[in-house]
Amino acid sequence: MVLQRLIEGLRDKDIGPLLGLTTRSVTRIVLEICDKLNARTRTQAACILVSEQKAGMDWDNVTERTVTPR
């Protein structure tokens, strides 16, 4: 999932082949994630995701419903 790879610090061009997506699709998904989290950067988004995961929020289910590749 893009979220997990984002947290791991991978670049869009590295995430794409792992998930069978184009780099452009990954970039769009990351931008949508940042927008939904009100994060200015992918690093800030990753920090928010990690803190929410520690708090018990299940972001996998949330983003699978709201962020889909086109």
MODADA-V191355 format. One record per backbone hydrogen bond with DSSP energy under -0.5 kcal/mol. CO is the residue of the C=O (numbers start at 0). NH is the residue of the N-H. If there is no record, write none. Layout:
co->CO nh->NH
co->CO nh->NH
This chain:
co->0 nh->4
co->1 nh->5
co->2 nh->6
co->3 nh->7
co->4 nh->9
co->5 nh->8
co->10 nh->13
co->10 nh->14
co->11 nh->15
co->12 nh->16
co->13 nh->17
co->14 nh->18
co->15 nh->18
co->15 nh->19
co->15 nh->20
co->21 nh->25
co->22 nh->26
co->23 nh->27
co->24 nh->28
co->25 nh->29
co->26 nh->30
co->27 nh->31
co->28 nh->32
co->29 nh->33
co->30 nh->34
co->31 nh->35
co->32 nh->36
co->33 nh->37
co->33 nh->38
co->34 nh->37
co->40 nh->44
co->41 nh->45
co->42 nh->46
co->43 nh->47
co->44 nh->48
co->45 nh->49
co->46 nh->50
co->47 nh->51
co->48 nh->52
co->49 nh->53
co->50 nh->54
co->51 nh->56
co->52 nh->55
co->56 nh->58
co->57 nh->61
co->58 nh->62
co->59 nh->63
co->60 nh->64
co->61 nh->65
co->62 nh->66
co->65 nh->67
